């Protein structure tokens, strides 16, 4: 059965480990990477479906499947999936984001066949019935309460995406709006499953201690008969150029102002994404970073500052998150951020500063690939979000090539106020009634 | 000095963990937060390098060097590209042997730490844990906050931090672990460089278990406005990790709340949809510590969730698990061990932790052998010995106006309402 596979690509993933991508006749992808340091496996199934594939009014659908997929199938009664995995000592989990959903099994090496059987079963034969959906709907609403309604950082994140994007599906939260989660209808849930959970929309990633031929045979045996689905065309939504700064403020039961700033940034596949990675590190990615030194140490205007680029396929955001210190406020911090960004153009980083950021990126990269789960997640993300796991190597090449002049150019291009959205959570005052109705948008 | 080495050339990185015995539980009464303060201050300048120079040097090497505090130890954890490991170790050695304890950094840190308290007050889960730690077993060394309070922070003097460092940072009080792209001989040479400038001195005397388990159920409602949920912590002082019953307790906690198939997860999440999750664990420490159940329930079912949790816990303590449950959990725990020791870094960290807990070498890694010999009766006996539902403390971070009446009906004991920002 191994002959049914076509080898498409091969590249190193970490020291002494090579990843190979194979394709089955029905479109199913397989990325296999042998890493025999421990008798374990990371077996992950990545689907090219995330919150960007939902429609307004039915947000949260992709994430709901992250829950439903652990339920009953035609062969497995409720709860059996988890019991079979846990009896081995393994664990199962899943994650959903804008561009993908993936299902993760960590298994003893001897249980490869079990893992393949379970994953193929739930890709084909999930039972979607009323009681199970309602139970998971309640769980998801509680997850949303914990992560958004009662969590100021979750609220900031959600509001940033909702206001930074006006047309692109990145504007709604992956967990979904509460009213949408409550309204998702069973027929549409079933249709979503039939549409997206198909071999030609999936890549299986296996990293660890296994026999490659046995792996390919098992997967061909369990997936080879599944027909490909007719996948909907990719969304044509293009986010229009942002022309002016957007600011959102709302009171929350917190001690000091918290703010989240999102600057429009390129997608992860663009060369400038790597340049902005370096910019993020120079601004707030390490103890000696410029913004950290200015805001936290010198001015003591913030208790923390963090910078991150969101690794999205389409144009995304470079985010600055700040918690202000007692006696300081968001406006003061924003003014300081603007001065530091301007200084990054007027007083560009030295070559040594850029090399520092590259050294930190190198450490981060190796650290992220230091175990089988990390390797599998990197392979799955780049394959699913960007179409080829070898994009990881492309990113490394882009990072290596970044110069101080690139940094100054990227700052001038991307870190401008007209391209940014700012969300501010402010402490509630006194006994005034305050809720989301008090939100102000400028 | 104890040294643990786990060599593995598969990634060009070296990790090191330095544990200094005597963590937050050894803070003087009334000066809670001193150990944390001393460790953070030591990281802010050493030898000839002031904070900014030290940060710049470490970042330039692509390295990370972080300090932390647990109940039982201070920690200095490093990560370096293997080609820079010698340079990063030299900087860590400076921090150990020659921290500057600059006056301006001491004053700045005293201004910063209360803001960490603010961040905890903004985070319901962290807030619930902070209150639970304080209220679970008053007087116990682990009940004192590692971060400090506004009152205790005001009493921290620079001289106290310096004295603590001189007293506790001595070679025989350290456990050093190195892992990654470094062979055994080089690793031991690096460990020696970490301690070669330290004064001689014995391991410090650590706090003893003076805490009596508080008797009777008690409930504390930590009142915070605008909540849609209640963050819940329920538990009591139990035993120590390393007690002869540890394997049996590991099985018991897995069955009650350590797996997705566990009783708490099934009853609270799967059957009722009341929470995103529910679990339990005995906190791992050198001394007896809390057995704790946690969940976060929608505010309208917070009372029933507390009542159900206490019922489940009482039934479990009285009757223990079934044979089938024990068989299943044993299989899970034995099968899971390879995931906990898969990388050199994991093996090193477990070994360092065992040493800090004063356990025999390889204690945790060898637990599967003991698990394989356990009978269901052993687990039931351990439940009866160590689980005390009638003495459970319940902490709920939620909005009192909405949740109080239902919590009063939950049979959790007399309720005390406190403001979320008063501790």
Interface residues (C-beta under 8 A of the other chain):
Chain A: X14 X15 X16 X17 X35 X37 X38 X39 X40 X70 X79 X82 X83 X86 X87 X88 X89 X90 X91 X92 X106 X108 X134 X135 X136 X137 X138 X139 X141 X142 X143 X145 X146 X149 X150 X151 X152 X252 X253 X254 X255 X256 X258 X286 X287 X288 X289 X293 X297 X300 X303 X304 X323 X325 X326 X352 X355 X356 X358 X359 X360 X361 X362 X363 X366 X367 X369 X370 X371 X372 X428 X434 X435
Chain B: X8 X9 X10 X11 X12 X13 X51 X52 X55 X56 X58 X59 X60 X61 X62 X63 X64 X79 X80 X81 X108 X111 X112 X114 X115 X116 X118 X119 X121 X122 X123 X124 X224 X225 X226 X227 X228 X229 X259 X260 X261 X266 X269 X270 X271 X272 X273 X274 X275 X276 X296 X297 X298 X328 X331 X332 X333 X334 X335 X336 X337 X338 X339 X341 X342 X343 X345 X421
